[in-house]
Amino acid sequence: MATLYLSRKALYSNLDQLRGKKPHILPVIKDNAYGHGLLPIAHLLKEYGIERVVVRSNREAEAIGSLFREILILFPHTGRSYRNFSYTIASLPQLRKNRHPYIHLKIDTGMHRSGIAPDEVGEALEIIRQKELELKGVFTHFCCADEPLHTDTFSALHRFYRVMEEVNRFCSKFNLPRPYYHWANSAGVELLPPDQLGDYIRPGIAIYGGVEGYQPVAKLTGRAILTRKIKPGEGVGYNKTFIAPREMEITLVDLGYGDGLPYFRNGAWLKETRALGKISMDSMVVEGRFEKEVVIFDDVRQFAQNFDTITYDILVKLHPRIKRVIVE
Ligand SMILES: *Cc1c(COP(=O)(O)O)cnc(C)c1O
């Protein structure tokens, strides 16, 4: 059976490193914890001492409901839900419809994907007060924090600082508790100086070691199903896009694009061998003789170089049916 091994040591080392920059971490575990497995990752985070996490949907929040003090949902529904759930509010119409009492306001500081515009914040605060909602947090998201030479992040952060001042003034005036502020994703944590990281940092990919400077958490292995020898000139797989240049031993492995791996037509470099020809839905053929496991990757950054894509994209698509096993 194909297995995704999750290294506790790598995960905790990444968290230690992030905590060195900012002790308060809101790990992002949306989309099945970037494909790693929501439940195993949530349990590991809880064991580490994490109290607040970010997920995508109410459904994800419900799956891990009792483990955390606060679960911030990025795309919530509008109905009321549990007390430890916080809903992201990203527009005025959503705020008007929302019936859940605990919210974080998302501010659009320039990415123009979602969020309340800085000049709508006054109106938003008024609605929050009238509806007696509890504003637990205010945040923004940067479009270009992974471009160190771009000044965009700094101007976006300054727009956000002005929003913070307005929110703080409002809270003092009406004697409401001040919300906490967060804006730094993984790239933001690298880019910004320690005094500009907000009350909490909000990293995703760094936790899983999908970027430089962190340890990869996931190791994907397939099981060797059978081995065989092929002769020079014989082809492998659909359309025989690989032709053996010499006599070779090959192994069939139980992982294909049906398990969420990227489709490839002309092989791919793996950890200790290479895949040959076209990947099939449920299997691929690799060079060499393997008895048990074949490591597809133990560092997703290397594996991603086979494809025109980002590590997030490879990880997040790993099928939930692949077995997850926590290792040291
Ligand atoms: C996904 C996401 C993150 C995490 O981003 P990384 O680049 O993985 O660190 C942070 N904040 C929001 C709002 C997100 O949607």
The ligand as a MOL file (V3000), in Angstrom:
LIG
                    3D

  0  0  0     0  0            999 V3000
M  V30 BEGIN CTAB
M  V30 COUNTS 15 15 0 0 0
M  V30 BEGIN ATOM
M  V30 1 C -3.1800 29.6140 2.6220 0
M  V30 2 C -3.1140 30.8270 3.4230 0
M  V30 3 C -2.0200 31.0900 4.2680 0
M  V30 4 C -0.7710 30.2670 4.3030 0
M  V30 5 O 0.0740 30.6220 3.2340 0
M  V30 6 P 1.5070 29.9400 3.0380 0
M  V30 7 O 2.0320 30.5630 1.7990 0
M  V30 8 O 1.2570 28.4800 2.8390 0
M  V30 9 O 2.2970 30.2150 4.2470 0
M  V30 10 C -2.1090 32.1920 5.1080 0
M  V30 11 N -3.1850 32.9960 5.0860 0
M  V30 12 C -4.2360 32.7920 4.2690 0
M  V30 13 C -5.3730 33.7360 4.2990 0
M  V30 14 C -4.2330 31.7140 3.3960 0
M  V30 15 O -5.2780 31.5280 2.5710 0
M  V30 END ATOM
M  V30 BEGIN BOND
M  V30 1 1 1 2
M  V30 2 1 2 3
M  V30 3 2 2 14
M  V30 4 1 3 4
M  V30 5 2 3 10
M  V30 6 1 4 5
M  V30 7 1 5 6
M  V30 8 2 6 7
M  V30 9 1 6 8
M  V30 10 1 6 9
M  V30 11 1 10 11
M  V30 12 2 11 12
M  V30 13 1 12 13
M  V30 14 1 12 14
M  V30 15 1 14 15
M  V30 END BOND
M  V30 END CTAB
M  END
